[in-house]
Amino acid sequence: MNSNPSCGPNSKEGMQGMRVSRRELLYGMAAACAGLAVPTLSVPQEKKVMLRVDAARLRKLLEGLSVYGQPEGGTFADGVSRFAYSDADLAGRNYAMNAMREAGLKPRIDPAGNIFGARAGSDASLPRIMFGSHIDSVPNGGNFDGDVGSMSAIEVMQTLEENHVMTKHPLEMVTWSNEENLVGSPLAAGGMDKSVLSRVFNGIRAEDGLRRIGGDPARLAEARIPPHSFCCYLELHIEQGGTLDKAKIPIGVVEGIVSIDEYEAEIHGSANHAGTTPMPERHNALLAAAKLIEAVQDVVTREPGRQVGTVGQLQVFPNAHNVVPGLVKHSIELRDLSAEKIARLGDEIQRRAQEIARETGTEIQIKKVDHDPPAIADPDIQEKIEEAAAGLGLKTMRLPSGAGHDAQWMARLGPIGMIFVPSVGGISHSPKELTAWQDCANGANVLLQTILSVDRR
């Protein structure tokens, strides 16, 4: 792999795992005993069958996991609330670890609550190939977000084990803790400090939650994964958007995880009586906010590209039906693979804001409060994912990830690749979240073949 030469030297692909006929084997042995040159054994093309996961077993894993966090008396279709550190999360993690043990793994929980399972390779000097996802959910979420990647990681390990496949590189799967609030993987990547321990997630203090799931808040530094200590990190995930589903493409090859710029906007006007203040004399902060929200839409959509802009939070003061609003606060969020593009769009929104302030007799302040850099997928790994899918007869499409993932934190430490499978209707974070069982199996098979490809080359 060009981006990480420590992933092992190039080598010829042998016939490992291929069966030859009894006649060919006996002929070769006889020739060797007679001192003759042993002919190269050829395998007919129809016998070169790619290793595949057990699709039925993967479905059973996913359906079994769905029980933990289901509403009382509910079914798979009713979704799940398995938010971090809850009883359902704890039960789901135990379920996952039992499944790992059945796959021949010994689960290990790090101080940040992340669950690891390692499988030895034939060359212990090579860096490990990591892959995984998460199993926690948002409240009233679905049964595929994170779950497909985590259960597929277990299924891949079990498939390799039962087929007696020995990779050269060590393999390590991981189920990250509290992904929905991005806690476990940032702690592992060194992108979050101990201040997270005082944060409260769904009514549970992080420090207490970590202890509950087997972590150790006093030893968080030990959860750090050293940079360049793995060959690559792979993550299988549902798309959570509708691009693949609309295009009827079974596999998405992720180009990268988008950069995010977050802003807080404050519009200061003058609160005044709604009945006695003439329209020309008003300094209506809400009117200015409405114009600014429209400006965000205009700035983001007037040029081609996949960039998005969102105003999702709005506060109005004094928020009374008979008072002209004197203060409005709202969010602005911009996302794109190009950090330069969203910075430029942010500057344009700032310029438009000042024009609106002059038009409405208000004062507008926009402050950037957060910036997440993009996490670009390794080009070599993107190609390997495409090759793996092609070998399985699956069409692919390259696309960015508009949502955040654990892979964006692993990208700070080494090369990453992400595999997307379709989300029906583009629905996610909802009980209606759905990915076809065949698509789940397709994704797991592409993950398996990508791991084997990375291992070979």
C-alpha positions in Angstrom: 0.0 0.0 0.0 1.6 3.2 -1.2 0.3 5.3 1.8 1.7 2.8 4.3 4.7 0.8 3.1 4.7 -1.1 6.4 1.7 -3.1 5.3 4.0 -5.8 3.9 6.0 -6.4 0.8 4.6 -7.4 -2.6 4.3 -11.2 -3.1 3.0 -13.6 -5.6 -0.5 -14.9 -4.9 -0.4 -18.6 -4.3 -3.0 -21.3 -4.5 -3.8 -21.2 -0.8 -7.3 -22.2 -0.1 -7.8 -23.9 -3.5 -8.6 -27.5 -3.7 -7.0 -29.7 -6.4 -8.2 -33.1 -7.6 -7.0 -36.3 -6.0 -5.6 -37.4 -9.4 -3.5 -34.2 -9.7 -2.2 -34.5 -6.2 -1.2 -38.2 -6.7 0.4 -37.4 -10.0 2.5 -34.6 -8.5 3.6 -36.9 -5.6 4.6 -39.7 -8.0 6.6 -37.3 -10.2 8.5 -36.0 -7.2 9.4 -39.5 -6.1 10.6 -40.4 -9.6 12.9 -37.3 -9.6 10.8 -35.7 -12.3 9.9 -32.0 -12.4 6.7 -31.5 -10.6 4.2 -29.7 -12.9 2.4 -26.6 -11.7 -1.1 -27.5 -10.6 -3.7 -25.5 -12.3 -7.1 -24.8 -10.9 -10.0 -24.6 -13.3 -11.6 -21.1 -13.4 -14.9 -22.5 -12.2 -13.2 -23.7 -9.0 -11.8 -20.2 -8.1 -14.7 -19.3 -5.8 -14.3 -16.3 -3.6 -14.7 -16.8 0.1 -18.0 -15.5 1.4 -19.6 -14.8 4.7 -22.6 -16.7 5.9 -25.5 -14.3 5.1 -28.0 -16.2 7.2 -25.8 -16.1 10.2 -25.1 -12.4 9.7 -28.9 -11.7 9.6 -29.3 -13.8 12.8 -26.6 -11.7 14.5 -28.3 -8.4 13.5 -31.8 -9.7 14.6 -30.4 -10.9 17.9 -28.7 -7.6 18.6 -32.0 -5.7 17.9 -33.6 -7.2 21.0 -31.6 -5.0 23.2 -33.3 -1.6 23.3 -36.5 -2.6 21.6 -39.6 -0.9 23.0 -41.5 -3.2 25.3 -43.7 -5.5 23.3 -42.1 -4.3 20.1 -40.6 -6.0 17.2 -37.6 -5.5 14.9 -39.6 -3.0 12.8 -40.1 -0.8 15.9 -36.4 0.2 16.0 -34.2 0.5 19.1 -33.1 2.9 21.8 -29.7 1.6 22.7 -28.0 4.8 23.7 -24.6 4.8 25.3 -24.2 3.5 28.9 -27.9 2.5 29.1 -29.1 -1.0 30.3 -29.7 -1.8 26.6 -26.2 -0.7 25.6 -24.7 -2.9 28.3 -26.8 -5.9 27.3 -26.0 -5.3 23.6 -22.3 -5.1 24.3 -22.4 -8.4 26.2 -24.3 -10.0 23.3 -21.6 -8.7 20.9 -18.8 -10.1 23.1 -20.4 -13.5 23.3 -20.7 -13.5 19.5 -17.0 -12.6 19.3 -16.1 -15.6 21.6 -18.1 -17.9 19.3 -15.9 -16.6 16.5 -12.8 -17.6 18.3 -11.9 -14.1 19.7 -11.1 -13.0 23.2 -12.8 -9.6 23.8 -10.8 -6.9 25.4 -12.3 -3.6 26.8 -10.0 -0.6 26.8 -10.2 2.2 29.4 -12.5 4.2 27.0 -15.0 1.3 26.8 -14.1 0.2 23.3 -14.3 -3.5 22.7 -11.4 -5.2 20.7 -11.0 -8.7 19.4 -7.7 -9.8 17.8 -6.7 -12.6 15.5 -3.1 -13.5 15.0 -1.4 -13.4 11.6 1.4 -15.5 10.3 3.9 -12.6 10.6 3.6 -10.9 13.9 6.0 -8.1 12.8 3.4 -6.7 10.4 1.0 -4.0 11.6 -2.6 -5.1 12.2 -5.5 -4.5 9.9 -8.3 -2.9 11.9 -12.0 -2.8 11.1 -15.2 -2.3 13.0 -18.0 0.2 13.8 -20.4 0.7 16.8 -23.6 -0.7 18.2 -25.0 2.3 20.3 -27.9 4.1 18.8 -29.8 7.4 19.1 -33.0 7.3 21.1 -35.7 5.8 18.8 -33.1 4.8 16.2 -32.9 1.9 13.8 -31.3 -1.5 13.7 -28.7 -0.9 11.0 -26.7 2.2 11.8 -23.4 0.9 13.1 -24.8 -2.5 13.8 -24.1 -3.7 10.2 -20.5 -2.9 10.4 -20.0 -4.3 13.9 -21.8 -7.6 13.3 -20.2 -7.9 9.9 -16.8 -7.6 11.6 -17.6 -10.5 13.8 -19.0 -12.5 10.9 -15.8 -11.9 8.9 -13.7 -13.2 11.8 -15.9 -16.3 12.1 -15.7 -16.9 8.4 -11.9 -16.8 8.4 -11.8 -19.0 11.5 -14.1 -21.8 10.2 -12.3 -21.8 6.8 -8.9 -22.0 8.5 -7.7 -18.9 6.6 -4.4 -17.5 8.1 -3.7 -14.0 7.1 -0.1 -12.6 7.1 -1.2 -9.4 9.1 -2.7 -9.7 12.5 -6.4 -8.7 12.4 -8.3 -6.6 15.0 -11.9 -5.8 15.1 -13.3 -3.0 17.3 -16.7 -2.0 18.5 -16.4 1.7 19.5 -18.2 3.1 22.6 -20.6 6.0 22.5 -20.2 6.7 18.8 -23.4 8.7 18.6 -21.6 11.4 20.7 -18.2 10.5 19.3 -16.5 9.6 22.5 -14.8 6.2 22.3 -12.9 6.7 19.0 -11.8 10.3 19.8 -10.4 9.1 23.1 -8.5 6.3 21.3 -7.2 8.9 18.7 -6.1 11.4 21.4 -8.7 13.9 20.2 -10.5 14.3 23.5 -9.3 15.0 27.0 -10.6 14.1 30.5 -13.1 17.0 30.4 -15.5 14.5 28.6 -15.9 12.7 31.9 -18.1 15.4 33.3 -20.4 15.5 30.3 -23.9 14.0 30.6 -25.3 11.8 27.8 -28.9 10.8 28.0 -29.0 11.5 31.7 -25.8 9.5 32.4 -22.5 11.1 33.4 -19.7 9.9 31.1 -17.5 9.0 34.0 -20.2 6.8 35.5 -21.1 5.4 32.1 -17.5 4.3 31.3 -17.2 2.4 34.6 -20.6 0.8 33.9 -19.4 -0.7 30.5 -16.1 -1.9 31.8 -13.9 1.2 31.0 -11.7 3.0 33.5 -11.8 6.8 33.6 -8.6 6.9 35.6 -6.6 5.2 32.8 -7.9 7.0 29.7 -4.3 7.7 28.5 -3.9 3.9 28.1 -6.7 3.9 25.5 -4.5 5.9 23.1 -3.7 4.1 19.8 -0.2 5.1 18.6 -0.1 6.7 15.1 0.9 4.4 12.3 0.5 1.4 14.5 -2.0 -0.2 12.1 -1.9 -1.1 8.5 -5.3 0.5 7.8 -8.7 0.9 9.3 -11.8 -0.2 7.4 -15.4 0.5 8.3 -18.5 -0.9 6.8 -21.6 1.3 7.4 -25.0 2.1 6.0 -25.0 5.2 3.8 -27.7 7.0 5.9 -28.6 8.9 2.7 -30.4 8.0 -0.4 -27.8 8.2 -3.1 -27.1 4.5 -3.5 -30.7 3.5 -3.1 -31.8 5.9 -5.8 -29.0 4.8 -8.2 -29.6 1.1 -7.4 -25.9 0.7 -6.7 -25.1 -1.9 -4.0 -21.7 -0.6 -2.8 -20.5 2.9 -2.1 -16.8 3.6 -2.0 -16.4 6.5 0.4 -14.1 9.3 -0.8 -13.9 10.8 2.6 -15.8 12.2 5.6 -16.8 15.8 5.2 -15.3 18.8 7.0 -17.8 20.6 9.2 -17.8 24.3 10.2 -20.2 25.4 12.9 -21.2 29.0 13.6 -23.4 30.8 16.1 -25.3 33.8 14.8 -26.7 36.5 17.0 -29.0 39.2 15.6 -29.6 42.2 17.9 -32.6 44.4 17.1 -35.0 46.3 19.4 -37.8 44.6 21.3 -40.9 46.8 21.2 -44.7 46.7 21.4 -46.2 44.8 18.4 -49.3 47.1 18.3 -47.7 50.5 18.7 -44.5 50.3 16.7 -44.9 51.3 13.1 -43.5 48.9 10.5 -40.9 51.4 9.2 -39.6 52.0 12.7 -39.0 48.4 13.6 -35.7 46.8 14.2 -37.0 43.2 13.9 -34.3 40.7 14.8 -36.4 37.8 13.6 -37.0 39.4 10.2 -33.2 39.7 9.9 -32.7 36.1 11.0 -35.2 35.0 8.3 -33.3 36.8 5.6 -30.0 35.4 6.9 -31.4 31.8 6.9 -32.5 32.4 3.3 -29.0 33.8 2.5 -27.4 30.6 3.8 -29.6 28.6 1.5 -28.7 30.8 -1.5 -25.0 30.9 -0.9 -24.7 27.1 -0.5 -26.9 26.2 -3.5 -25.7 28.7 -6.1 -22.6 26.7 -7.1 -22.4 23.0 -8.1 -21.2 20.5 -5.7 -22.2 18.3 -2.7 -21.8 21.0 -0.1 -24.7 21.5 2.4 -25.7 24.2 4.8 -28.1 23.9 7.6 -29.8 26.2 10.2 -31.1 23.7 12.7 -31.4 25.7 16.0 -33.3 28.9 16.5 -34.0 30.9 19.7 -36.2 34.0 19.7 -36.3 36.6 22.5 -38.5 37.6 24.2 -40.6 35.1 22.2 -43.9 36.7 22.9 -46.7 37.0 20.4 -47.2 40.7 21.0 -43.6 41.8 21.1 -41.3 42.7 18.1 -38.4 40.3 18.6 -35.3 42.0 19.9 -32.8 39.2 19.8 -32.4 36.0 17.8 -29.8 33.3 18.1 -29.4 30.5 15.6 -26.9 28.0 14.3 -25.3 27.7 10.9 -23.5 24.5 9.9 -21.6 24.0 6.6 -20.3 20.6 5.3 -18.2 19.5 2.4 -15.2 17.4 1.7 -13.3 20.6 0.9 -12.4 22.6 4.0 -11.4 25.5 1.7 -14.9 25.6 0.1 -16.9 25.7 3.3 -14.5 28.4 4.6 -15.2 30.5 1.5 -18.9 29.9 1.8 -18.7 31.0 5.4 -17.0 34.2 4.4 -19.7 34.9 1.8 -22.4 34.3 4.5 -20.6 36.8 6.7 -20.7 39.4 3.9 -24.4 38.8 3.2 -25.1 39.1 6.9 -23.8 42.7 7.1 -25.9 43.7 4.1 -29.0 42.3 5.9 -28.0 44.1 9.1 -28.0 47.4 7.2 -31.3 46.7 5.5 -33.1 45.8 8.7 -31.5 48.2 11.2 -30.1 45.4 13.2 -26.6 44.2 14.3 -25.5 40.7 13.3 -22.6 38.8 14.8 -21.5 35.4 13.4 -18.8 33.5 15.3 -17.2 30.2 14.2 -17.4 27.8 17.2 -16.1 24.6 15.8 -14.2 23.1 12.8 -13.8 19.4 12.0 -11.3 18.8 9.3 -12.1 16.3 6.5 -11.0 12.7 6.7 -9.9 11.6 3.2 -10.0 7.9 2.5 -6.8 6.4 1.2 -6.8 6.2 -2.6 -5.2 2.7 -2.6 -7.8 1.4 -0.2 -10.6 2.9 -2.3 -9.3 1.0 -5.3 -9.1 -2.3 -3.3 -12.7 -1.9 -2.2 -13.7 -1.4 -5.8 -11.7 -4.4 -6.9 -13.2 -6.5 -4.1 -16.7 -5.5 -5.2 -16.0 -6.1 -8.9 -14.7 -9.6 -8.0 -18.1 -10.3 -6.3 -20.0 -8.9 -9.4 -21.1 -5.8 -7.5 -21.3 -2.3 -9.0 -19.8 0.6 -7.0 -20.1 4.4 -6.8 -17.7 6.8 -5.2 -19.3 9.3 -2.8 -18.5 11.4 0.3 -19.9 10.7 3.7 -21.9 13.6 4.9 -22.2 12.1 8.4 -19.5 11.7 11.0 -18.0 8.2 11.7 -15.3 6.6 13.9 -13.2 6.4 10.8 -12.7 10.1 10.8 -10.8 9.8 14.0 -8.8 6.8 12.9 -7.7 8.9 9.8 -5.6 10.9 12.2 -3.6 7.8 13.0 -3.3 6.0 9.6 -5.0 5.1 6.3 -8.7 4.5 6.3 -11.3 3.1 3.9 -15.1 3.0 4.2 -17.7 0.8 2.5 -21.3 2.0 2.3 -24.4 -0.1 1.7 -27.8 1.4 0.7 -30.3 2.9 3.1 -33.8 2.4 1.8 -35.3 5.7 1.1 -32.3 7.4 2.6 -33.8 7.1 6.1 -31.6 6.8 9.2 -31.7 7.6 12.9 -35.3 6.3 12.8 -37.2 3.1 13.4 -37.9 3.1 9.7 -34.2 2.8 8.9 -33.7 -0.2 6.6 -31.0 -1.9 4.6 -31.9 -5.1 2.6 -30.5 -8.3 4.0 -28.7 -9.0 0.7 -27.1 -5.6 0.9 -25.9 -6.3 4.4 -24.3 -9.5 3.1 -22.8 -7.7 0.1 -21.2 -5.2 2.4 -19.8 -7.9 4.6 -18.4 -9.8 1.6 -16.7 -6.7 0.3 -15.2 -6.0 3.7 -13.9 -9.6 3.8 -12.4 -9.4 0.4 -10.9 -6.0 1.0 -9.2 -7.3 4.1 -7.7 -10.2 2.2 -6.6 -7.9 -0.6 -4.9 -5.5 1.8 -3.3 -8.5 3.5 -1.9 -9.9 0.2 -0.5 -6.7 -1.1 
